[in-house]
Amino acid sequence: MNDFRLKVFLSVAKNLSFTKASRELFITQPAITKHIRELETTYGIRLFERQGNRITLTNAGRVMQEHCERILDDYKRLAYEMNLLQNHYAGELRLGASTTIAQYVLPPILGAFIRKFPQVELSLLNGNSREVEEALRQHRIDVGLVEGIYRMPNLKYTPFLQDELVAVVHTRSKLRIPDEISVHDLAHIPLVLRERGSGTLDVIEQALATHDIKLSSLHVLMYLGSTESIKLFLEHADCMGIVSVRSICRELLEGTFRVVEIKDMPMYRDFCFVGLQGPEEGLPQAFMRFAMHEEEV
């Protein structure tokens, strides 16, 4: 339904190349040129500056790019909403989610899903990533959402959302920790971390391994089973925690916690859907598509 010329324009604008756009869209280069000329004729203004083999966006081209992105997103949303109207989902959907995802990511998505599909009976199992994967293998849940970096070979993972882990201290802490530390400073700082089997600890261990540092060489006071427990612990102990940045947005705004940057040790991970091998069907597939769409909006 949407104007193909807009797709052509965005491809050229992104690649700054007619040739690359033709490869991306599987049409000839003369056809790409024709579509761009039609747009320029329609609006009576040049969208690209041509300098030999190089092209750049004009001011009008940048305005066009901004509007095209919005228009095509609206077309996608329209197609998605019209497709939903044709499906009347009902039944039971058993979800499993790791603690961070269950607490800080899923609640608004679950609320929106229930409003859209009131006849679906949802249940949620909460545990660390390994526990969710094991529940899936035992067929106690239909689809899981996990964090971390390790992948079980007999399961299928679909990236959903990127997350970052950050080191934090309470602003009332008596620890004299600067806003930036080195990786090797970690050995001298008391820490509170998530438990074994958590995706959070997996990411921390891998980040340490890139510097040939073992977790056992750090001064870990406590391993706790949830991010909320770590946050409460930090209020009453002079130590540093490492948690998802999504879990401390409110505390950072209120000035309760501050972030300590660990130089040259980024800690990123994907939140992933996890399912059994084979195509997703029915409610699990509908929920995955719905959740991904909600995060894009």
C-alpha positions as a Python dict, from the first residue, in 0.01 Angstrom:
ca = {
    (1, 'M'): (0, 0, 0),
    (2, 'N'): (279, 243, 87),
    (3, 'D'): (458, 447, -180),
    (4, 'F'): (757, 244, -299),
    (5, 'R'): (932, 567, -394),
    (6, 'L'): (968, 648, -24),
    (7, 'K'): (1148, 318, 34),
    (8, 'V'): (1376, 393, -258),
    (9, 'F'): (1453, 740, -124),
    (10, 'L'): (1532, 609, 226),
    (11, 'S'): (1760, 340, 88),
    (12, 'V'): (1955, 595, -118),
    (13, 'A'): (1965, 837, 177),
    (14, 'K'): (2095, 566, 411),
    (15, 'N'): (2357, 428, 170),
    (16, 'L'): (2436, 754, -10),
    (17, 'S'): (2466, 538, -318),
    (18, 'F'): (2228, 457, -603),
    (19, 'T'): (2420, 134, -668),
    (20, 'K'): (2392, 8, -311),
    (21, 'A'): (2024, 102, -300),
    (22, 'S'): (1957, -98, -616),
    (23, 'R'): (2124, -404, -460),
    (24, 'E'): (1934, -362, -134),
    (25, 'L'): (1595, -329, -305),
    (26, 'F'): (1663, -575, -590),
    (27, 'I'): (1577, -328, -867),
    (28, 'T'): (1791, -174, -1140),
    (29, 'Q'): (1990, 144, -1092),
    (30, 'P'): (1796, 326, -1369),
    (31, 'A'): (1476, 242, -1179),
    (32, 'I'): (1627, 394, -862),
    (33, 'T'): (1716, 709, -1055),
    (34, 'K'): (1365, 727, -1202),
    (35, 'H'): (1198, 708, -859),
    (36, 'I'): (1422, 979, -713),
    (37, 'R'): (1360, 1209, -1012),
    (38, 'E'): (984, 1160, -974),
    (39, 'L'): (1005, 1268, -610),
    (40, 'E'): (1217, 1571, -698),
    (41, 'T'): (970, 1664, -973),
    (42, 'T'): (672, 1621, -740),
    (43, 'Y'): (817, 1858, -478),
    (44, 'G'): (1007, 2083, -720),
    (45, 'I'): (1333, 2063, -527),
    (46, 'R'): (1656, 1864, -536),
    (47, 'L'): (1693, 1598, -270),
    (48, 'F'): (2055, 1503, -341),
    (49, 'E'): (2367, 1691, -445),
    (50, 'R'): (2559, 1497, -707),
    (51, 'Q'): (2938, 1545, -717),
    (52, 'G'): (3088, 1295, -958),
    (53, 'N'): (3034, 951, -808),
    (54, 'R'): (2945, 1093, -466),
    (55, 'I'): (2604, 1210, -348),
    (56, 'T'): (2496, 1395, -35),
    (57, 'L'): (2159, 1493, 104),
    (58, 'T'): (2044, 1849, 52),
    (59, 'N'): (1857, 2033, 330),
    (60, 'A'): (1535, 1931, 155),
    (61, 'G'): (1663, 1573, 144),
    (62, 'R'): (1718, 1571, 520),
    (63, 'V'): (1363, 1699, 576),
    (64, 'M'): (1234, 1434, 335),
    (65, 'Q'): (1427, 1163, 520),
    (66, 'E'): (1277, 1261, 856),
    (67, 'H'): (922, 1254, 721),
    (68, 'C'): (971, 934, 520),
    (69, 'E'): (1090, 746, 828),
    (70, 'R'): (779, 857, 1018),
    (71, 'I'): (543, 778, 728),
    (72, 'L'): (684, 429, 671),
    (73, 'D'): (671, 357, 1045),
    (74, 'D'): (304, 457, 1040),
    (75, 'Y'): (242, 225, 744),
    (76, 'K'): (404, -61, 938),
    (77, 'R'): (192, 15, 1243),
    (78, 'L'): (-124, 29, 1028),
    (79, 'A'): (-44, -308, 871),
    (80, 'Y'): (26, -455, 1215),
    (81, 'E'): (-299, -322, 1367),
    (82, 'M'): (-508, -440, 1070),
    (83, 'N'): (-348, -784, 1099),
    (84, 'L'): (-435, -800, 1470),
    (85, 'L'): (-802, -740, 1389),
    (86, 'Q'): (-808, -1062, 1187),
    (87, 'N'): (-680, -1273, 1477),
    (88, 'H'): (-891, -1347, 1783),
    (89, 'Y'): (-647, -1512, 2018),
    (90, 'A'): (-769, -1710, 2317),
    (91, 'G'): (-624, -1976, 2544),
    (92, 'E'): (-337, -2008, 2790),
    (93, 'L'): (9, -1861, 2744),
    (94, 'R'): (276, -1960, 2995),
    (95, 'L'): (568, -1718, 3004),
    (96, 'G'): (897, -1737, 3187),
    (97, 'A'): (1126, -1440, 3244),
    (98, 'S'): (1452, -1372, 3419),
    (99, 'T'): (1427, -1145, 3720),
    (100, 'T'): (1546, -820, 3562),
    (101, 'I'): (1316, -858, 3261),
    (102, 'A'): (1018, -962, 3477),
    (103, 'Q'): (1058, -661, 3705),
    (104, 'Y'): (1165, -378, 3477),
    (105, 'V'): (1068, -463, 3118),
    (106, 'L'): (764, -692, 3103),
    (107, 'P'): (492, -526, 3319),
    (108, 'P'): (383, -256, 3070),
    (109, 'I'): (401, -504, 2780),
    (110, 'L'): (189, -758, 2969),
    (111, 'G'): (-66, -489, 3054),
    (112, 'A'): (-95, -380, 2691),
    (113, 'F'): (-119, -744, 2573),
    (114, 'I'): (-403, -823, 2814),
    (115, 'R'): (-593, -514, 2701),
    (116, 'K'): (-554, -620, 2339),
    (117, 'F'): (-630, -990, 2398),
    (118, 'P'): (-853, -1017, 2708),
    (119, 'Q'): (-939, -1381, 2632),
    (120, 'V'): (-578, -1494, 2672),
    (121, 'E'): (-493, -1635, 3016),
    (122, 'L'): (-137, -1529, 3099),
    (123, 'S'): (91, -1675, 3363),
    (124, 'L'): (450, -1574, 3441),
    (125, 'L'): (726, -1785, 3595),
    (126, 'N'): (1006, -1575, 3742),
    (127, 'G'): (1361, -1702, 3796),
    (128, 'N'): (1716, -1651, 3676),
    (129, 'S'): (1807, -1720, 3314),
    (130, 'R'): (1917, -2081, 3372),
    (131, 'E'): (1594, -2157, 3560),
    (132, 'V'): (1383, -2013, 3278),
    (133, 'E'): (1570, -2217, 3018),
    (134, 'E'): (1525, -2533, 3225),
    (135, 'A'): (1151, -2465, 3262),
    (136, 'L'): (1129, -2433, 2884),
    (137, 'R'): (1310, -2763, 2829),
    (138, 'Q'): (1070, -2929, 3075),
    (139, 'H'): (772, -2780, 2885),
    (140, 'R'): (654, -2590, 3195),
    (141, 'I'): (644, -2266, 2993),
    (142, 'D'): (571, -2188, 2627),
    (143, 'V'): (825, -1910, 2571),
    (144, 'G'): (1092, -1746, 2785),
    (145, 'L'): (1274, -1415, 2808),
    (146, 'V'): (1632, -1429, 2932),
    (147, 'E'): (1936, -1209, 2975),
    (148, 'G'): (2306, -1282, 2953),
    (149, 'I'): (2543, -1412, 2689),
    (150, 'Y'): (2550, -1790, 2716),
    (151, 'R'): (2330, -1992, 2482),
    (152, 'M'): (2212, -2351, 2524),
    (153, 'P'): (2259, -2540, 2195),
    (154, 'N'): (1916, -2704, 2190),
    (155, 'L'): (1724, -2378, 2231),
    (156, 'K'): (1653, -2093, 1990),
    (157, 'Y'): (1726, -1731, 2090),
    (158, 'T'): (1574, -1420, 1933),
    (159, 'P'): (1725, -1082, 2041),
    (160, 'F'): (1460, -852, 2179),
    (161, 'L'): (1623, -555, 2352),
    (162, 'Q'): (1974, -436, 2441),
    (163, 'D'): (2069, -367, 2801),
    (164, 'E'): (2374, -226, 2979),
    (165, 'L'): (2514, -318, 3319),
    (166, 'V'): (2660, -39, 3529),
    (167, 'A'): (2847, -17, 3859),
    (168, 'V'): (2664, 188, 4123),
    (169, 'V'): (2712, 309, 4479),
    (170, 'H'): (2469, 472, 4718),
    (171, 'T'): (2526, 846, 4746),
    (172, 'R'): (2544, 810, 5126),
    (173, 'S'): (2813, 543, 5105),
    (174, 'K'): (3132, 610, 5298),
    (175, 'L'): (3339, 445, 5026),
    (176, 'R'): (3573, 690, 4859),
    (177, 'I'): (3519, 577, 4502),
    (178, 'P'): (3578, 826, 4215),
    (179, 'D'): (3337, 854, 3923),
    (180, 'E'): (3578, 651, 3708),
    (181, 'I'): (3791, 356, 3811),
    (182, 'S'): (4013, 105, 3633),
    (183, 'V'): (3932, -264, 3597),
    (184, 'H'): (4212, -350, 3840),
    (185, 'D'): (4064, -119, 4106),
    (186, 'L'): (3776, -368, 4133),
    (187, 'A'): (3991, -607, 4336),
    (188, 'H'): (4000, -358, 4624),
    (189, 'I'): (3630, -261, 4630),
    (190, 'P'): (3368, -458, 4828),
    (191, 'L'): (3099, -578, 4587),
    (192, 'V'): (2745, -717, 4591),
    (193, 'L'): (2648, -915, 4280),
    (194, 'R'): (2370, -1133, 4141),
    (195, 'E'): (2372, -1506, 4208),
    (196, 'R'): (2520, -1790, 4003),
    (197, 'G'): (2298, -1880, 3708),
    (198, 'S'): (2190, -1520, 3655),
    (199, 'G'): (2248, -1361, 3317),
    (200, 'T'): (2386, -1056, 3496),
    (201, 'L'): (2672, -1251, 3650),
    (202, 'D'): (2743, -1421, 3316),
    (203, 'V'): (2802, -1081, 3155),
    (204, 'I'): (3019, -958, 3443),
    (205, 'E'): (3237, -1271, 3428),
    (206, 'Q'): (3285, -1242, 3052),
    (207, 'A'): (3375, -871, 3079),
    (208, 'L'): (3632, -955, 3349),
    (209, 'A'): (3773, -1239, 3137),
    (210, 'T'): (3866, -995, 2860),
    (211, 'H'): (4112, -848, 3115),
    (212, 'D'): (4226, -1192, 3242),
    (213, 'I'): (4056, -1131, 3577),
    (214, 'K'): (3867, -1408, 3757),
    (215, 'L'): (3557, -1341, 3963),
    (216, 'S'): (3719, -1529, 4251),
    (217, 'S'): (3989, -1262, 4274),
    (218, 'L'): (3734, -992, 4360),
    (219, 'H'): (3611, -896, 4706),
    (220, 'V'): (3246, -1006, 4680),
    (221, 'L'): (3059, -954, 5008),
    (222, 'M'): (2730, -1107, 4894),
    (223, 'Y'): (2561, -1280, 4602),
    (224, 'L'): (2190, -1193, 4602),
    (225, 'G'): (1894, -1334, 4410),
    (226, 'S'): (1743, -1013, 4272),
    (227, 'T'): (1835, -661, 4169),
    (228, 'E'): (1593, -518, 4426),
    (229, 'S'): (1782, -705, 4700),
    (230, 'I'): (2108, -555, 4574),
    (231, 'K'): (1959, -204, 4576),
    (232, 'L'): (1835, -245, 4935),
    (233, 'F'): (2171, -392, 5039),
    (234, 'L'): (2350, -89, 4894),
    (235, 'E'): (2139, 138, 5114),
    (236, 'H'): (2275, -28, 5428),
    (237, 'A'): (2628, -138, 5336),
    (238, 'D'): (2935, 44, 5212),
    (239, 'C'): (2992, -144, 4889),
    (240, 'M'): (2938, -126, 4514),
    (241, 'G'): (2687, -319, 4303),
    (242, 'I'): (2665, -400, 3932),
    (243, 'V'): (2310, -394, 3795),
    (244, 'S'): (2105, -323, 3484),
    (245, 'V'): (2082, 48, 3411),
    (246, 'R'): (1709, -9, 3351),
    (247, 'S'): (1666, -104, 3715),
    (248, 'I'): (1798, 221, 3861),
    (249, 'C'): (1647, 494, 3641),
    (250, 'R'): (1432, 628, 3927),
    (251, 'E'): (1720, 618, 4178),
    (252, 'L'): (1952, 804, 3941),
    (253, 'L'): (1691, 1075, 3885),
    (254, 'E'): (1633, 1106, 4260),
    (255, 'G'): (2006, 1116, 4332),
    (256, 'T'): (1999, 801, 4550),
    (257, 'F'): (2264, 619, 4347),
    (258, 'R'): (2549, 733, 4129),
    (259, 'V'): (2715, 543, 3844),
    (260, 'V'): (3084, 456, 3865),
    (261, 'E'): (3238, 405, 3521),
    (262, 'I'): (3476, 110, 3490),
    (263, 'K'): (3719, 224, 3223),
    (264, 'D'): (3758, -7, 2921),
    (265, 'M'): (3507, -260, 3057),
    (266, 'P'): (3173, -214, 2878),
    (267, 'M'): (2903, -458, 2988),
    (268, 'Y'): (2630, -494, 2725),
    (269, 'R'): (2390, -780, 2668),
    (270, 'D'): (2078, -868, 2475),
    (271, 'F'): (1749, -957, 2632),
    (272, 'C'): (1627, -1250, 2423),
    (273, 'F'): (1319, -1456, 2363),
    (274, 'V'): (1406, -1821, 2403),
    (275, 'G'): (1206, -2112, 2267),
    (276, 'L'): (1240, -2472, 2163),
    (277, 'Q'): (1384, -2543, 1820),
    (278, 'G'): (1129, -2516, 1540),
    (279, 'P'): (893, -2241, 1421),
    (280, 'E'): (694, -2046, 1680),
    (281, 'E'): (321, -2077, 1631),
    (282, 'G'): (0, -1949, 1782),
    (283, 'L'): (11, -1752, 2105),
    (284, 'P'): (391, -1763, 2161),
    (285, 'Q'): (450, -1614, 1816),
    (286, 'A'): (173, -1357, 1866),
    (287, 'F'): (322, -1249, 2199),
    (288, 'M'): (675, -1220, 2060),
    (289, 'R'): (556, -1004, 1770),
    (290, 'F'): (344, -792, 2003),
    (291, 'A'): (629, -735, 2251),
    (292, 'M'): (877, -640, 1980),
    (293, 'H'): (627, -399, 1829),
    (294, 'E'): (552, -238, 2167),
    (295, 'E'): (923, -173, 2224),
    (296, 'E'): (959, -9, 1884),
    (297, 'V'): (673, 237, 1947),
}
